[in-house]
Amino acid sequence: MAICVHFVPVSMNAGQYQQAVKLIAEAGQGAPAGRLYHVAFGDGDKLEVFDIWKSKAEWDDFSQFVANAAEQVGIQVSSIDIEPVQDIITP
């Protein structure tokens, strides 16, 4: 079952986000298996991330890379909310 992952940091700006993405890519996880969609949104130091994954198992495999990158660039996590996907509508 597909899941959505909503990553909410205490604070994250565009520079921190870009650094984290770069670190994840350097770890060979720039396009991880199972991730269907990735959206970073917000403004200033209030950026958040929303992903859609094919399965929780695939997210679980990837989440260690997110945790490592967040720690390296000083992003403190407020919450990571994971919920089942009921529907995906595309154009």
LUMZAGU-548956 format. One record per residue (C-alpha): residue in three letters; x, y, z. Coordinates in nm, 3 decimals. Layout:
BEGIN
{"ALA", {X, Y, Z}}
...
# end
This chain:
BEGIN
{"MET", {0.000, 0.000, 0.000}}
{"ALA", {0.126, 0.346, -0.089}}
{"ILE", {0.198, 0.591, 0.190}}
{"CYS", {0.248, 0.965, 0.222}}
{"VAL", {0.531, 1.095, 0.437}}
{"HIS", {0.508, 1.451, 0.569}}
{"PHE", {0.845, 1.566, 0.706}}
{"VAL", {0.807, 1.868, 0.934}}
{"PRO", {1.129, 2.020, 1.069}}
{"VAL", {1.144, 2.268, 1.354}}
{"SER", {1.313, 2.497, 1.103}}
{"MET", {1.456, 2.440, 0.754}}
{"ASN", {1.556, 2.693, 0.490}}
{"ALA", {1.629, 2.646, 0.119}}
{"GLY", {2.005, 2.624, 0.177}}
{"GLN", {1.970, 2.346, 0.433}}
{"TYR", {1.723, 2.163, 0.210}}
{"GLN", {1.956, 2.183, -0.091}}
{"GLN", {2.252, 2.063, 0.118}}
{"ALA", {2.049, 1.767, 0.247}}
{"VAL", {1.937, 1.674, -0.105}}
{"LYS", {2.299, 1.688, -0.221}}
{"LEU", {2.416, 1.463, 0.065}}
{"ILE", {2.140, 1.212, -0.007}}
{"ALA", {2.233, 1.209, -0.377}}
{"GLU", {2.601, 1.164, -0.291}}
{"ALA", {2.499, 0.859, -0.086}}
{"GLY", {2.350, 0.713, -0.406}}
{"GLN", {1.991, 0.784, -0.304}}
{"GLY", {1.898, 1.074, -0.530}}
{"ALA", {1.623, 0.868, -0.694}}
{"PRO", {1.542, 0.600, -0.437}}
{"ALA", {1.344, 0.290, -0.529}}
{"GLY", {0.981, 0.328, -0.431}}
{"ARG", {0.955, 0.706, -0.413}}
{"LEU", {0.681, 0.819, -0.650}}
{"TYR", {0.664, 1.194, -0.575}}
{"HIS", {0.872, 1.443, -0.380}}
{"VAL", {0.763, 1.797, -0.299}}
{"ALA", {0.944, 2.055, -0.088}}
{"PHE", {0.723, 2.350, 0.000}}
{"GLY", {0.709, 2.657, 0.220}}
{"ASP", {0.896, 2.981, 0.254}}
{"GLY", {1.184, 3.122, 0.453}}
{"ASP", {1.287, 2.885, 0.731}}
{"LYS", {0.953, 2.700, 0.725}}
{"LEU", {1.019, 2.450, 0.444}}
{"GLU", {0.854, 2.109, 0.473}}
{"VAL", {0.866, 1.794, 0.259}}
{"PHE", {0.588, 1.570, 0.135}}
{"ASP", {0.665, 1.238, -0.037}}
{"ILE", {0.455, 0.956, -0.179}}
{"TRP", {0.609, 0.609, -0.150}}
{"LYS", {0.500, 0.276, -0.298}}
{"SER", {0.534, 0.113, 0.043}}
{"LYS", {0.634, 0.177, 0.401}}
{"ALA", {0.915, -0.078, 0.366}}
{"GLU", {1.075, 0.129, 0.089}}
{"TRP", {1.042, 0.447, 0.298}}
{"ASP", {1.194, 0.264, 0.596}}
{"ASP", {1.496, 0.165, 0.382}}
{"PHE", {1.544, 0.527, 0.273}}
{"SER", {1.469, 0.705, 0.600}}
{"GLN", {1.819, 0.647, 0.739}}
{"PHE", {1.960, 0.866, 0.460}}
{"VAL", {1.716, 1.144, 0.549}}
{"ALA", {1.809, 1.119, 0.917}}
{"ASN", {2.183, 1.130, 0.841}}
{"ALA", {2.152, 1.427, 0.604}}
{"ALA", {1.928, 1.619, 0.845}}
{"GLU", {2.177, 1.569, 1.126}}
{"GLN", {2.472, 1.679, 0.910}}
{"VAL", {2.307, 2.007, 0.804}}
{"GLY", {2.151, 2.091, 1.139}}
{"ILE", {1.786, 2.017, 1.067}}
{"GLN", {1.592, 1.923, 1.380}}
{"VAL", {1.281, 1.716, 1.307}}
{"SER", {0.954, 1.825, 1.464}}
{"SER", {0.755, 1.533, 1.322}}
{"ILE", {0.740, 1.278, 1.044}}
{"ASP", {0.379, 1.186, 0.980}}
{"ILE", {0.310, 0.870, 0.779}}
{"GLU", {-0.038, 0.790, 0.651}}
{"PRO", {-0.183, 0.549, 0.396}}
{"VAL", {-0.266, 0.691, 0.055}}
{"GLN", {-0.632, 0.661, -0.038}}
{"ASP", {-0.605, 0.795, -0.393}}
{"ILE", {-0.367, 0.962, -0.638}}
{"ILE", {-0.520, 1.172, -0.915}}
{"THR", {-0.297, 1.281, -1.200}}
{"PRO", {-0.381, 1.482, -1.512}}
# end
